Amino acid sequence: MDMPDVALYCKQEDLIMRIKMLKSEKGFSMIEMLLVIAIIMIIAAIAATGSGSYQGRWLRAASQQLYGDLQKTRIDAMTKSIAANSRGWGIQFDSSSQYTIFEFNDTNGNFDYDSGEAANARQVTLQTGITVTKQASGDPSGRTNVLMFSRQGLSKNYKWSSVGNRTYVLRYSGIADARCLVLDDVRIREGAWNGSECTKQ
């Protein structure tokens, strides 16, 4: 071998050795690191904006559930009276996050909703974090806040008098939005609570 061939052979051998060393080195390039950081930032942004919308959906679902239960209670009062002394069906809040749907079985015939006159009861618990108030901040629970429907579908209170207008406000802890349900003698309406009244949406 003459001298130029040996020099070329050494350069090739040196180049092959350097390529093997680069391949064996472990680690991330700057571009790989930037891509990972960008992906993490995108996922964090989606998670941060998405949690409020999920809570809003849960609030809307709870509002629709209560609306549906009120409508079904009214329909059951007109069509499904089972108990011997049935006057209709009703709903009573046990707390701000739980209510019972029942048939009003007026055993003593006085038209007042008394203790022990609930038949065919079914209890409903709202999702954790959701609360219901009567109007803006009133407690919906207790016998005096019972809402009943007569066999004609008219809303009645525990003394079997007309309810007039009643508003339930639903809130989810951690978000500012609130939903509402308005009842009068002949209809039930769902909407958004603006702080002082229920607006249709």
C-alpha positions in Angstrom: 0.0 0.0 0.0 1.3 3.4 -0.8 1.0 6.3 1.5 -2.3 8.0 0.1 -4.1 4.6 0.3 -3.1 4.2 4.0 -4.2 7.8 4.8 -7.6 7.2 3.1 -8.0 3.9 4.9 -7.3 5.6 8.3 -9.8 8.4 7.5 -12.5 5.9 6.6 -11.8 3.9 9.7 -11.9 7.0 11.8 -15.2 8.1 10.3 -16.8 4.6 10.9 -15.6 4.8 14.5 -17.2 8.3 15.0 -20.5 7.1 13.5 -20.6 4.1 15.9 -19.8 6.4 18.8 -22.7 8.8 17.9 -25.1 5.9 17.5 -24.1 4.5 20.9 -24.6 7.9 22.7 -27.9 8.0 24.7 -30.0 11.2 25.2 -32.4 13.6 23.5 -31.8 16.2 20.9 -33.0 19.7 21.4 -35.8 19.3 18.8 -37.0 16.2 20.6 -37.1 18.1 23.9 -39.0 21.0 22.4 -41.6 18.6 20.9 -42.2 16.9 24.2 -42.6 20.3 26.0 -45.0 21.5 23.3 -47.2 18.3 23.6 -47.3 18.7 27.4 -48.4 22.3 27.1 -51.2 21.5 24.7 -52.5 18.7 26.9 -52.3 21.0 30.0 -54.3 23.8 28.1 -57.0 21.3 27.1 -57.3 20.0 30.6 -57.5 23.5 32.1 -60.2 24.7 29.8 -62.1 21.4 29.8 -62.7 21.0 33.5 -65.1 24.0 33.7 -67.1 22.8 30.7 -67.5 19.3 32.3 -68.8 20.9 35.5 -71.2 23.0 33.4 -72.4 19.9 31.7 -72.9 18.1 35.0 -74.9 21.1 36.3 -77.1 21.1 33.2 -77.6 17.3 33.5 -78.7 17.7 37.1 -81.1 20.5 36.1 -82.6 18.3 33.3 -82.9 15.4 35.7 -84.8 17.5 38.3 -86.9 18.9 35.5 -87.7 15.4 34.2 -88.5 14.1 37.6 -90.9 17.0 38.2 -92.6 16.4 34.9 -92.9 12.7 35.6 -94.2 13.4 39.1 -97.0 15.6 37.6 -97.8 12.9 34.9 -97.9 10.2 37.6 -100.3 12.3 39.7 -102.7 12.4 36.7 -102.3 8.8 35.5 -100.8 6.5 38.1 -102.4 6.9 41.5 -102.1 3.5 43.2 -102.7 4.1 46.9 -106.2 3.7 48.3 -106.5 7.4 49.4 -104.2 8.9 46.8 -104.5 12.6 46.2 -101.6 12.7 43.7 -97.8 12.6 43.7 -95.2 14.9 45.2 -91.5 15.7 45.7 -89.8 16.6 48.9 -86.2 17.7 49.4 -84.5 15.8 52.2 -81.5 18.0 51.9 -80.1 20.5 49.3 -78.7 17.5 47.3 -81.3 14.8 47.8 -85.1 14.5 47.2 -87.8 11.9 47.4 -90.6 11.4 44.9 -93.7 9.9 46.5 -97.4 9.2 46.2 -99.5 11.3 48.6 -101.6 8.7 50.4 -104.0 10.9 52.5 -104.8 8.2 55.1 -106.7 10.6 57.5 -108.6 12.4 54.7 -107.7 15.9 55.8 -105.9 16.9 52.6 -102.8 18.0 54.6 -99.5 16.1 53.9 -98.8 14.6 57.3 -96.0 12.4 58.5 -96.3 8.8 57.2 -98.5 9.7 54.2 -95.8 9.0 51.6 -96.3 5.8 49.6 -94.3 4.3 46.8 -91.4 6.5 47.5 -88.2 6.8 45.5 -85.1 8.7 46.6 -82.9 10.6 44.2 -79.4 11.9 45.1 -77.8 14.6 42.9 -74.2 14.3 41.8 -71.6 15.4 44.4 -71.0 19.2 44.4 -74.5 20.0 43.1 -76.9 21.8 45.4 -80.5 23.1 45.1 -81.9 26.1 46.8 -85.4 27.5 46.9 -85.3 30.9 45.2 -81.8 32.5 45.5 -80.7 30.9 48.9 -83.6 29.3 50.7 -83.5 25.8 52.1 -85.7 23.5 49.9 -86.0 20.8 52.5 -88.7 20.2 55.1 -92.4 19.3 55.1 -93.5 22.9 54.5 -91.6 23.0 51.2 -93.2 19.8 49.8 -94.4 20.2 46.2 -97.3 18.0 45.2 -99.4 17.6 42.1 -103.1 16.9 42.2 -104.8 14.3 39.9 -105.6 17.3 37.6 -101.8 18.1 37.4 -102.1 21.3 39.5 -99.2 22.1 41.9 -100.0 22.1 45.6 -98.2 22.7 48.9 -98.3 20.6 52.0 -101.7 22.2 53.1 -103.1 21.3 49.6 -103.2 25.0 48.6 -102.0 26.3 45.3 -98.2 26.8 45.2 -98.2 29.8 43.0 -94.7 30.4 41.6 -91.8 28.4 43.0 -88.2 28.6 41.7 -85.4 26.1 42.4 -81.8 27.2 41.7 -79.1 24.5 41.0 -75.5 25.3 41.6 -72.2 23.4 41.2 -69.4 24.2 43.6 -66.5 25.8 41.8 -68.3 27.4 38.9 -70.3 30.7 38.7 -73.1 29.6 36.4 -76.4 28.4 37.9 -79.4 26.7 36.4 -83.0 27.1 37.5 -86.5 25.6 37.3 -89.7 27.7 37.6 -93.0 26.1 38.5 -96.4 27.7 38.5 -99.9 26.2 38.5 -99.8 24.8 35.0 -96.2 24.6 33.7 -92.6 23.8 34.6 -89.8 25.8 32.9 -86.0 25.3 32.9 -83.5 28.1 32.3 -80.3 29.9 33.5 -80.2 31.8 36.8 -78.9 35.3 36.4 -78.7 36.1 40.1 -82.2 37.4 40.6 -84.4 35.5 38.1 -84.7 32.5 35.8 -84.1 33.4 32.2 -85.2 31.1 29.4 -82.4 29.6 27.3 
